Amino acid sequence: MSSIKISLLVIAFLAATPSQAHPGLGFGWGGHPGNGRSPFAALSPDFYQFSCPQANDIVMSVLEKAIAKDPRMAASLLRLHFHDCFVQGCDASILLDDSATITSEKNSGPNKNSVRGFEVIDEIKSKLEEACPGTVSCADILALAARGSTVLRGGPSWELPLGRRDSTTASLSGSNRNIPPPNSTIGNLVTFFKRQGLDEVDLVALSGAHTIGVARCVTFKQRLYNQPDETLEKSFYFGLKTVCPQSGGDNNISPLDFPSPTTFDNSYFNLILWGKGLLNSDQVLLSGTVKETQQLVKQYAQDNTLFYNHFAKSMIKMGNISPLTGSNGQVRKNCRRVN
């Protein structure tokens, strides 16, 4: 081949590379360097196009049955992805069980007796291993399950960058340190999110995931007794006291969005405007001192489409926190243990 032809091929390859890397998806979306994690994560929506084209169909078929059987499961799977990405990045570290070398994140304060949905992830993984052995990572399964759960509850879809690999480590201390607690102040929340490369728009949009699911009394009881939280609307406050007695009942549950707890919509933001945000971390988006979060709550309450658009973009951004790619990490055969 002549040197001119080689030069033209090189130029063509270099010209093609940026578009193939999906600018705005793979680049500049909150990836952090370190621990073998590239800041330019080579994630692409087409990652499994040839190696496992039926991956999303398999995920959706398991999700449809699981969510029909247990409507809460959609929120639980969405939360699993969030709790995974905030610790070591989106690497499925949350799925690892205790072993001789692993101290599981499942035992951390934010996760113990709280995170759920592991059996659904196991079932998805099992079916994917049958169809495409050793191909689809557990980290990508979490991302696909979060999107699928949102869609099945009536929420938005998004073009999901894929190609994450699975960690061989977990971090109990990171889980205790990096997941925002439900009694967070607005200042705490902004700090927790900024630590992950996420801004105020991401904070409010992703908080909107609380439009589905429930919370245990232990996560909001401090707002009801001793010094009751004055931002709580009165009838809502008295209703919560009937669900959560002053002593005991810590595992009793209340919907985060009581008018439509199984529908992904913007009513969560209207509830906050009415003083009916269940968790302190919900209500402070409005009652706190950050003008941008206050304005976003009002905008999303009025405009469901805007909320959906921002939520989808923020989910892509969150899903690109420090992913393991290329030769880093592994594709676990069983999501609960390293290969």
C-alpha positions in Angstrom: 0.0 0.0 0.0 1.4 3.4 -0.9 2.4 5.9 1.8 -0.3 8.3 0.4 -3.0 5.7 1.0 -1.7 4.9 4.5 -1.7 8.7 5.3 -5.3 9.0 4.0 -6.4 6.0 6.1 -4.9 7.5 9.2 -6.6 10.9 8.6 -9.9 9.1 8.0 -9.5 7.1 11.3 -8.6 10.2 13.3 -11.6 12.1 11.8 -14.0 9.3 12.6 -12.8 8.7 16.2 -14.6 11.6 18.0 -18.0 10.7 16.6 -17.5 7.1 17.4 -16.7 8.0 21.0 -20.2 9.7 21.3 -19.2 13.1 22.5 -21.4 14.2 25.3 -21.9 10.6 26.4 -18.4 9.2 26.8 -16.5 12.5 27.3 -16.8 15.1 30.0 -19.7 13.4 31.9 -18.3 13.2 35.4 -15.7 10.5 35.0 -12.9 10.7 37.5 -9.4 9.4 36.9 -7.6 7.1 39.3 -7.8 3.4 40.3 -7.5 2.4 36.6 -10.6 4.4 35.8 -10.3 6.5 32.7 -11.7 10.1 32.7 -12.5 9.5 29.1 -14.7 6.4 29.5 -15.1 4.6 26.2 -18.8 3.9 26.9 -21.1 3.6 23.9 -24.8 2.9 23.4 -23.8 0.4 20.7 -21.3 -1.6 22.9 -23.2 -4.9 22.8 -24.6 -4.4 19.2 -22.7 -7.4 17.9 -21.7 -9.3 21.1 -25.1 -9.4 22.7 -27.7 -7.5 20.7 -30.6 -9.0 22.7 -29.2 -7.7 26.0 -31.8 -5.0 26.7 -34.7 -7.3 25.6 -33.6 -9.9 28.2 -33.3 -7.2 30.9 -36.8 -5.9 30.1 -38.4 -9.3 30.1 -37.2 -10.0 33.6 -38.0 -6.5 34.8 -41.6 -6.7 33.5 -42.3 -9.8 35.5 -40.5 -8.7 38.6 -42.2 -5.2 38.7 -45.6 -6.7 38.0 -45.1 -9.0 41.0 -43.7 -6.3 43.3 -44.4 -2.7 42.1 -41.8 -1.4 44.6 -39.1 -3.2 42.7 -38.7 -0.4 40.1 -37.7 2.1 42.7 -35.4 -0.5 44.4 -33.5 -1.2 41.2 -33.2 2.5 40.4 -31.8 3.1 43.9 -29.3 0.2 43.5 -27.7 1.9 40.5 -27.5 5.2 42.5 -25.9 3.5 45.6 -23.5 1.7 43.3 -22.3 4.7 41.3 -21.7 6.9 44.4 -19.1 4.4 45.8 -16.0 3.7 43.6 -18.0 4.7 40.5 -20.5 2.6 38.5 -18.7 -0.8 38.9 -21.3 -3.1 40.5 -19.3 -3.1 43.8 -22.6 -2.9 45.7 -23.5 -6.4 44.4 -20.5 -8.2 46.0 -21.3 -10.4 49.0 -18.9 -10.8 52.0 -16.0 -13.2 51.3 -12.5 -13.9 52.5 -11.3 -10.8 50.5 -14.4 -8.7 50.3 -16.2 -6.7 53.0 -19.6 -6.1 51.4 -21.1 -2.7 50.9 -24.5 -4.3 51.7 -23.7 -3.9 55.4 -23.1 -0.1 55.3 -25.4 2.3 57.2 -27.2 3.5 54.0 -27.6 -0.1 52.6 -28.3 -2.5 55.5 -31.9 -3.7 55.7 -32.6 -1.1 53.0 -31.2 -1.9 49.5 -33.0 -4.7 47.7 -33.5 -6.2 44.3 -30.4 -8.4 44.3 -32.4 -11.5 43.2 -33.7 -9.6 40.2 -30.2 -8.7 39.1 -29.2 -12.4 39.7 -32.0 -13.5 37.4 -31.1 -11.0 34.7 -27.4 -12.1 34.9 -28.3 -15.8 34.7 -30.4 -15.2 31.5 -27.7 -13.1 29.9 -25.0 -15.7 30.7 -27.1 -18.3 28.9 -27.5 -16.0 25.9 -24.1 -14.3 25.8 -21.7 -15.9 28.2 -19.1 -13.6 29.8 -20.2 -10.6 27.9 -22.6 -8.2 29.8 -21.1 -6.8 33.0 -23.1 -6.5 36.2 -22.4 -2.8 36.2 -24.2 -2.4 32.9 -27.0 -4.6 34.1 -27.6 -2.2 37.0 -27.6 0.7 34.5 -30.0 -1.1 32.1 -32.2 -2.1 35.0 -32.4 1.5 36.3 -33.5 2.7 32.8 -35.9 -0.1 32.3 -37.5 0.4 35.7 -38.0 4.1 35.0 -39.6 3.3 31.6 -41.9 0.6 33.0 -43.2 3.1 35.6 -44.1 5.6 32.8 -40.9 7.7 33.0 -38.5 8.8 30.3 -36.0 6.6 28.4 -32.5 7.6 27.3 -29.7 6.4 25.0 -27.6 4.5 27.5 -23.8 4.4 27.2 -22.6 0.9 27.9 -19.3 -0.9 28.3 -18.7 -0.7 32.0 -16.7 -3.5 33.6 -17.0 -4.9 37.1 -14.8 -4.2 40.1 -12.9 -6.8 42.0 -13.2 -4.7 45.2 -15.9 -3.2 47.4 -15.7 -0.3 49.9 -17.7 -0.4 53.1 -16.1 2.8 54.3 -16.9 4.5 50.9 -20.5 3.4 51.1 -20.8 4.8 54.7 -19.1 8.1 53.6 -20.4 8.9 50.1 -24.1 8.1 50.0 -26.2 11.2 51.2 -28.2 10.4 54.3 -32.0 11.2 54.3 -31.6 13.9 57.0 -29.0 15.8 54.9 -29.1 19.6 54.8 -29.1 21.3 51.4 -25.4 22.2 51.9 -24.6 18.5 52.6 -26.4 17.4 49.5 -24.7 19.8 47.2 -21.3 18.7 48.6 -22.1 15.0 48.3 -23.1 15.5 44.6 -20.2 17.8 43.7 -17.8 15.2 45.1 -19.1 12.9 42.3 -18.9 15.6 39.6 -22.7 16.3 39.7 -24.2 19.8 40.0 -27.4 21.3 41.4 -29.5 20.3 38.4 -28.4 16.7 38.8 -29.2 16.8 42.5 -32.8 18.0 42.0 -33.5 15.9 38.9 -32.1 12.7 40.4 -34.0 13.4 43.7 -37.1 13.2 41.4 -36.5 9.4 41.4 -38.4 9.6 44.7 -41.6 9.9 42.7 -41.7 6.1 43.0 -41.0 3.9 46.0 -41.3 4.1 49.8 -39.1 5.0 52.8 -38.8 3.4 56.2 -39.9 5.4 59.3 -36.3 5.4 60.6 -35.3 7.6 57.7 -37.8 10.5 58.6 -38.9 9.9 62.1 -36.6 12.6 63.4 -38.8 15.1 61.7 -41.9 14.1 63.7 -40.8 14.0 67.4 -38.8 16.0 69.9 -38.6 19.1 67.8 -41.1 18.6 64.9 -40.1 19.9 61.6 -42.1 23.1 60.9 -41.8 22.7 57.1 -44.1 19.7 57.3 -47.7 20.5 56.3 -49.9 19.8 59.3 -52.3 17.1 58.0 -49.3 15.3 56.4 -47.4 15.6 59.7 -50.3 14.0 61.7 -50.8 11.3 59.1 -47.1 10.3 59.3 -47.3 10.1 63.1 -50.0 7.4 62.8 -47.7 5.4 60.5 -44.5 6.0 62.7 -45.0 5.8 66.4 -42.5 7.5 68.7 -41.0 4.2 69.8 -40.8 1.1 67.6 -42.1 0.8 64.0 -38.8 1.8 62.5 -39.3 -0.5 59.5 -42.9 0.7 58.9 -43.0 2.3 55.4 -44.6 5.3 53.8 -44.7 6.2 50.1 -42.4 9.0 49.0 -45.0 10.3 46.6 -48.4 9.2 48.1 -50.7 10.4 45.3 -48.9 8.3 42.7 -46.3 6.0 44.3 -46.0 3.6 41.4 -46.0 6.2 38.6 -42.9 8.1 37.5 -44.1 11.7 37.2 -43.5 15.2 38.6 -46.0 15.0 41.5 -43.0 14.6 43.9 -42.1 18.2 43.2 -45.6 19.5 43.8 -45.6 17.6 47.1 -42.5 19.5 48.1 -44.2 22.8 47.2 -47.1 21.8 49.6 -44.8 20.9 52.5 -45.2 17.2 51.9 -41.7 16.1 51.0 -41.2 12.9 53.1 -37.5 13.0 53.8 -35.7 16.0 55.0 -33.4 15.7 52.0 -36.5 16.1 49.8 -38.0 19.2 51.5 -34.6 21.0 51.8 -34.5 21.3 48.0 -37.1 24.0 48.5 -36.7 25.1 52.2 -32.9 25.2 52.0 -30.9 28.3 51.1 -29.8 27.4 47.5 -31.8 29.4 45.1 -31.1 27.2 42.1 -32.6 24.1 43.8 -35.6 26.1 44.9 -36.2 27.3 41.3 -35.7 23.8 39.8 -38.3 22.3 42.2 -40.8 25.0 41.0 -39.9 24.5 37.3 -40.2 20.7 37.5 -43.6 20.9 39.4 -44.9 22.9 36.5 -43.2 21.2 33.6 -43.1 17.4 33.5 -41.3 17.3 30.2 -38.5 19.5 31.5 -38.1 17.1 34.5 -38.0 14.1 32.2 -35.3 15.7 30.0 -33.1 16.7 32.9 -33.6 13.4 34.7 -32.5 11.5 31.6 -29.4 13.6 31.1 -28.5 13.4 34.8 -28.9 9.6 34.7 -26.4 9.4 31.8 -24.1 11.7 33.7 -24.4 9.7 37.0 -23.9 6.4 35.0 -20.5 7.7 33.8 -19.0 8.3 37.3 -15.6 6.6 37.2 -16.5 3.5 35.2 -14.0 0.7 34.7 -13.4 0.2 31.0 -11.1 -1.6 28.6 -8.8 -4.1 30.4 -9.6 -2.8 33.8 -11.9 -4.8 36.1 -13.7 -7.9 34.8 -17.0 -9.2 33.6 -18.2 -11.2 36.6 -19.9 -14.5 35.8 -21.9 -14.2 39.1 -22.6 -10.6 40.2 -22.2 -11.5 43.9 -18.5 -12.6 43.7 -15.4 -11.9 41.7 -14.3 -14.5 39.1 
